[in-house]
Amino acid sequence: MKINLHEKNQAGFSLLVALIFLSVMALLGFGAVRSALMEEKLGGNNRERSLSFMAAEVAMRQGEVYIETSDSLPASGTVASGVVSVANTAASATYAINYISSNGGRDYYRILATGYGARKLIGNVTQTNLESVVWVQQ
């Protein structure tokens, strides 16, 4: 029986190459998973920002409607405030209407609206603040 020493020395080399190849593939897989998770977080944050802005806009509009439909508004302090929820989402908002001043036959009011994203319930609050000044003819 003739034994070729050259073949015997290379018998474990293919195992080593396979292990290196498997390690490289595992690292690439972990990198892809990490990248996908980061994109998921970014997408969730963008959604939260959009929801909080939308909620603040709804609250701002609610304040404008209050001013438009009120027969008489007080000329001092906080005129009105309220809480608004956005349909089909967990987003919500608050608004406050404050009297500013009178000038030239007009009363000026400031509407402050704050929108909150849907994650408010778990403590990770995304908040958007909007402010508007409107006037009402006396």
KASUL-V927639 format. One record per pair of residues at least 12 apart in sequence whose C-alpha atoms are under 10 Angstrom apart, sorted by the first residue. I is the first residue (numbers start at 1). J is the second residue. Records with the same first field share a line. If there is no record, write none. Layout:
I = J, J
//
This chain:
44 = 119
45 = 117, 119, 126
47 = 117, 118, 126
48 = 91, 116, 117, 118, 119, 120, 124, 125, 126, 127
49 = 115, 116, 117, 118, 125, 126, 127, 128
50 = 91, 115, 116, 117, 126, 128
51 = 86, 89, 90, 91, 92, 115, 116, 117, 118, 119, 126, 127, 128
52 = 86, 90, 91, 92, 93, 114, 115, 116, 117, 118, 119, 120, 125, 126, 127, 128, 129
53 = 91, 93, 113, 114, 115, 116, 117, 126, 127, 128, 129, 130
54 = 86, 91, 92, 93, 115, 116, 117, 128
55 = 84, 85, 86, 87, 89, 90, 91, 92, 93, 94, 113, 114, 115, 116, 117, 118, 127, 128, 129
56 = 84, 85, 86, 91, 92, 93, 94, 95, 112, 113, 114, 115, 116, 117, 127, 128, 129, 130, 131
57 = 93, 95, 113, 114, 115, 128, 129, 130, 131
58 = 84, 85, 86, 92, 93, 94, 95, 113, 114, 115
59 = 81, 82, 83, 84, 85, 86, 92, 93, 94, 95, 96, 111, 112, 113, 114, 115, 130
60 = 84, 93, 94, 95, 96, 97, 111, 112, 113, 114, 115, 129, 130, 131, 132
61 = 95, 111, 113
62 = 81, 82, 83, 84, 94, 95, 111, 113
63 = 80, 81, 82, 94, 95, 96, 97, 110, 111, 112, 113, 132
64 = 97, 109, 110, 111, 132, 133, 134
66 = 79, 80, 81, 97
67 = 79, 80, 97, 109, 111, 134, 135, 136
68 = 136
72 = 138
73 = 99, 107, 109, 136, 138
74 = 98, 99, 107
75 = 98, 99, 100, 101, 102, 107, 108, 109
76 = 98, 99, 100, 101, 109
77 = 97, 98, 99, 100, 109
78 = 96, 97, 98, 99, 100, 109, 110, 111
79 = 96, 97, 98, 99, 109, 110, 111
80 = 95, 96, 97, 98, 99, 111
81 = 94, 95, 96, 97, 98, 111, 112, 113
82 = 94, 95, 96, 97, 113
83 = 95, 96, 113, 114, 115
84 = 113, 114, 115
85 = 115, 116
86 = 115, 117, 118
89 = 117, 118
90 = 116, 117, 118, 119, 120, 121
91 = 115, 116, 117, 118, 119, 120, 121, 126
92 = 114, 115, 116, 117, 118, 120, 127
93 = 113, 114, 115, 116, 117, 127, 128, 129
94 = 112, 113, 114, 115, 116, 129
95 = 111, 112, 113, 114, 115, 129, 130, 131
96 = 110, 111, 112, 113, 114, 131
97 = 109, 110, 111, 112, 113, 131, 132, 133, 134
98 = 110, 111, 112, 133
99 = 111, 133, 134, 135
100 = 133, 134, 135
101 = 135
102 = 135, 136, 137, 138
103 = 135, 137, 138
104 = 137, 138
105 = 135, 136, 137, 138
106 = 134, 135, 136, 137, 138
107 = 134, 135, 136, 137, 138
108 = 133, 134, 135, 136, 137
109 = 132, 133, 134, 135, 136
110 = 131, 132, 133, 134, 135
111 = 130, 131, 132, 133, 134
112 = 129, 130, 131, 132, 133
113 = 128, 129, 130, 131, 132
114 = 127, 128, 129, 130, 131
115 = 127, 128, 129, 130
116 = 128, 129
//
